[in-house]
Amino acid sequence: MRAGKLRHRIELQSVGRAKADDGQSIETFTTYATVWADIKPMRGAEAIEAQQQSGQNWFKITVRYNASINIKDRIAFKSRVFEVNYALDFEERKIFQELTCTEIV
């Protein structure tokens, strides 16, 4: 992967809890990093391997390696939001990570 292919600016967000005005505990997301990424839809065998289910859009998002990324995180890109399903160290070199994500619609 060449760094020049990372052309989309995304926000990495972690989950947290907060209290609403009525005292209820609600789930909130906080941006902990803004990074460059490559976003590609998964097709064919890749989607089947990712256990694609009807009605879900699967994407492969590549970013520079970040040890903080985990499967509880989500990604914000413009008006779109993605859940991280898998975070793999690309080629086990701690240079790039491939994130398998589903789009929240």
C-alpha positions in Angstrom: 0.0 0.0 0.0 1.3 3.4 -1.0 0.6 6.3 1.4 -0.6 8.3 -1.6 -3.7 6.1 -1.9 -4.9 7.3 1.5 -7.0 10.1 0.1 -10.0 10.3 2.4 -10.0 12.1 5.8 -11.8 10.1 8.5 -12.4 10.4 12.2 -11.7 7.4 14.5 -14.3 7.4 17.3 -14.4 5.5 20.6 -17.6 4.7 22.6 -18.3 6.2 26.0 -21.3 6.8 28.3 -22.9 10.1 29.3 -26.0 11.1 31.2 -28.8 12.7 29.3 -30.9 15.6 30.8 -33.4 13.1 32.1 -30.7 11.2 34.0 -30.6 8.2 31.5 -27.2 6.8 30.6 -26.7 7.2 26.8 -24.0 5.9 24.5 -21.7 8.6 23.0 -18.8 8.7 20.6 -15.8 10.8 20.9 -13.2 11.5 18.1 -9.8 10.4 19.3 -7.9 10.7 15.9 -8.4 12.2 12.4 -6.4 10.2 9.9 -6.0 9.7 6.1 -7.6 6.5 4.7 -8.5 4.5 1.6 -12.1 3.3 1.6 -13.2 0.5 -0.8 -16.4 -1.5 -0.9 -16.0 -5.2 -0.6 -17.3 -7.4 -3.4 -17.8 -11.0 -4.2 -15.6 -13.5 -2.3 -14.4 -10.7 0.1 -17.9 -9.9 1.2 -18.8 -13.6 1.6 -15.6 -14.2 3.7 -16.6 -11.2 5.8 -19.9 -13.0 6.4 -22.0 -10.4 4.6 -25.6 -10.5 5.5 -28.5 -9.1 3.4 -28.9 -5.4 3.8 -25.4 -4.6 5.0 -22.7 -2.8 3.1 -19.2 -4.0 3.8 -16.1 -1.9 3.3 -12.3 -2.3 3.6 -10.8 0.8 5.1 -7.0 1.1 5.1 -5.2 3.5 7.5 -1.7 3.9 8.9 -1.1 1.6 11.8 -2.7 2.8 15.1 -2.6 0.4 18.1 -5.6 2.2 19.6 -8.1 1.0 17.0 -10.4 -1.8 18.3 -13.7 -3.4 17.3 -15.7 -1.2 19.6 -14.7 1.9 17.6 -16.5 3.5 14.7 -15.4 5.6 11.8 -17.0 8.9 10.6 -16.5 9.9 7.0 -18.4 13.0 5.9 -22.1 12.1 6.6 -21.4 8.4 6.8 -20.7 6.2 9.8 -19.0 2.7 9.8 -18.7 0.1 12.6 -15.3 -1.6 12.9 -15.7 -5.4 12.7 -12.1 -6.4 12.3 -8.8 -4.6 12.6 -5.9 -6.4 11.0 -2.2 -5.4 10.9 -1.5 -5.3 7.2 1.4 -7.7 6.5 2.2 -7.8 10.2 4.6 -4.8 9.9 2.8 -2.2 12.0 2.7 0.2 9.0 -0.9 -0.1 7.8 -4.1 -1.6 9.1 -7.0 -3.0 7.2 -10.3 -2.4 8.9 -13.3 -4.5 7.8 -16.3 -2.3 8.5 -20.1 -2.2 8.0 -21.9 1.0 7.1 -24.5 2.2 9.6 -27.5 3.3 7.6 
